[in-house]
Amino acid sequence: MILLVVDTQKLITNHDVYEFQTFVFRIRTLIEEARKNMIEVIYVRHDDGAGQALTKGTPGYEIYEAFQPMPEERVFDKKVNSAFKDTGLSEYLHDKGEDTIVIVGLQTEYCIDATVKCGFEHGFRMIVPEKTNSTIDNVYMTAGDTYRYYNEFMWNGRYAECISFEETLARMKRRRQHYDKSYL
């Protein structure tokens, strides 16, 4: 099991996203729990390319302050919605023997959707904890409607297991207990 934190960059991690305070609290908590339970935390950043606001080298490109990676944690950069396309992430995880990804981040209908579906196609078990992905309103749906559509209808039981925040924390703790027992 790994925790994959997608596109939680300063430019787009702000009060405009759906249920911002809950989103920040839950991701920060999952990062802390992952670290306590010896679960690798991996970050992904999106680069829109030269001349864009979300570009490597701009202040908004960096990871949001509340989610800062530790020096030893891996950060993958991407140029398209999927965290797997031309990043080396899939190869890295397969080489480590990882098969389960807990995914959190932004934005629900763009990079989270693409990464959930591509992760599933790459053979990973995708887990989406409740209210740990978010988005903003678009011309077709409110942010809340978008969140519910993907989490409650599109992914769950098809591409991912969408579970409660509490169940995710419990699985992380059980993972540590299993890890500890295997070294006794």
Secondary structure, 3 states (H helix, E strand, C coil): CEEEEECCECCCCCCCCCCHHHHHHHHHHHHHHHHHCCCEEEEEEECCCCCCCCCCCCHHHCECHHHCCCCCCCEEEECCCCCCCCCCHHHHHHHHCCCEEEEEEECHHHHHHHHHHHHHHCCCEEEEECCCEECCCCCCCCHHHHHHHHHHHHCECCCEEEECHHHHHHHHHHHHHHHHHHCC
